[in-house]
Amino acid sequence: MYDRILKRMREKIRTRQYVMTLHAEEEMDDDNLSIFDVERGILTGKIIERQKDRITAEWKYLIKGETVAGDPVVVVAKLSITGKLVIITVYLV
């Protein structure tokens, strides 16, 4: 359903055109995840949900994929108006 969006997100990962929020970095640390786990989660994942941000009214997407170790992970991300991918948060499922 969101194939075009996911393709753009994957391209942003491959070309390193993404930024991490402080919250995402804290959640990565809490779950002992690396940036490679986040990248792999997006590159192997599928968009499972789309949500509208209450404050900015921007769309954000929940992508369920796998870590490098094969564990299920969800990455919440959005495409910003600057053209970069913003990783909002990440968590193991």
Secondary structure, DSSP 8 states (H G I E B T S, - for coil): --HHHHHHHHHHHHTT-EEE-HHHHHHHHHTT--HHHHHHHHHH-EEEEEEE-TTT--EEEEEEEE-TTS-EEEEEEEE-TTS-EEEEEEEE-
